[in-house]
Amino acid sequence: MVTRQLPKPAELFELLSFKKPELDAKKRRLSAALTIEDLRTIAKRRTPKAAFDYTEGAAEGELSLARARQAFQDIEFHPSILRDVSTVDTSCEIWGGPSAMPFGIAPTGFTRLMQTEGEVAGAGAAGAAGIPFTLSTLGTTSIEGVKAANPTGRNWFQLYVMRDREISYELVRRAAANGFDTLFFTVDTPVAGARLRDKRNGFSIPPQLTLGTVINAIPRPWWWYDFLTTPKLEFASLSSTGGTVGELLDAAMDPSISFADLDVIRGMWPGKIVVKGVQNVEDSRKLVDLGVDGIVLSNHGGRQLDRAPIPFHLLPQVVEAVGDRTEVAIDTGIMNGADIVAAYALGAKFTLIGRAYLYGLMAGGRAGVDRTIQILSDQVVRTMKLLEVPTLADLTPAHVTQLRRLLPVGEATDAVTRA
């Protein structure tokens, strides 16, 4: 029989402690976010539909994005045992410089529409965390503004080769003059993908107000207050080039872009040049033969060609083909630090986060981006410790198995026959 007694308050207080209430609403909601998905939930609640859908959405049926995320979930880790992982080293070298983590912030357009701190929040948070920040040609903070926000950290610039080539050339010169050390030459946007959410929402800069837009925004007065009381929303690095927003968007997508343009830009750029948007092995080999400093396997976050190759699935093939001659990075679908560790194990030398960063931005401005970086960093460290690898260099393909849901028809038939 269990002996019963009245509870003793002193003993209860030894077992129970009450969390001190947090009176700051922003700190309270961000500290409660334990995953990027939690930040996404907060972002959706706080952001008007058109702006949120611009971040969330992808092209056509959004299959490319869904498949990319699923690919990271469909892995199996293989941990080692009895290794000392009391501390782990997450630092790496990428394209001639350091990063405290094996991930950086990807280029995103229209960023201040999501939350008015925009690229200033992203660049400042990246600098504080010791990771690189990438500014888009269609960014809403200027090259000079990003440099001011991240004066001593690593800034990268993503270039669209515009119809008026001199506009692109001037952007290259400005980025170099402001100490940006790596240029992303983007090759997957000959025309804009069909982003159906944006069309249905009437998405534009400035926003086109419809009755639905207004009704959706009524419970989000903070967003409108920020939008109406902060500087004009524009493509900041292009503000002096003239033309309407629509004309600038149309000019940024040029189907005549070619290897000759890559050669011209390489001749102008003093730092590292990386080609972003590579989606097959053959092109990877050709680019490395041409002497580029790196490639980013990317389908533009699923926002261009739907049903495009899954970068994470393509990674081992490209690393096998060219990984000994260049540094391969990857983006699209990364929502967890475990995704980053898996990519590194399979040969990626770096990863880039886009939506994860924007979810944090929408959830809480600069503090939300800090939270994104902290969540992913904690997940990277924890995953490495559970795999029992003390450094990134200790990660190998033996630590990860990709579990394939989608197989080419011939391979699927062979697999059934073998079974």
Secondary structure, DSSP 8 states (H G I E B T S, - for coil): --------HHHHHHH---------HHHHHHHT--SHHHHHHHHHHHS-HHHHHHHH--STT-HHHHHHHHHHHSEEE----S---SS-B--EEETTEEESSSEEE---SSHHHHSTTHHHHHHHHHHHHT--EEEETT-SS-HHHHHHHSSSS-EEEEE---SSHHHHHHHHHHHHHTT--EEEEE-S-SS----HHHHHHT--SS----HHHHHHHTT-HHHHHHHHTSS--S-GGGTTS-S-HHHHHHHH--TT--HHHHHHHHHH--SEEEEEEE-SHHHHHHHHHTT-SEEEE--GGGTSSTT---HHHHHHHHHHHHTTTSEEEE-SS--SHHHHHHHHHTT-SEEEESHHHHHHHHHHHHHHHHHHHHHHHHHHHHHHHHHT-SBGGG--GGGEEE--S---HHHHHHHHHH-
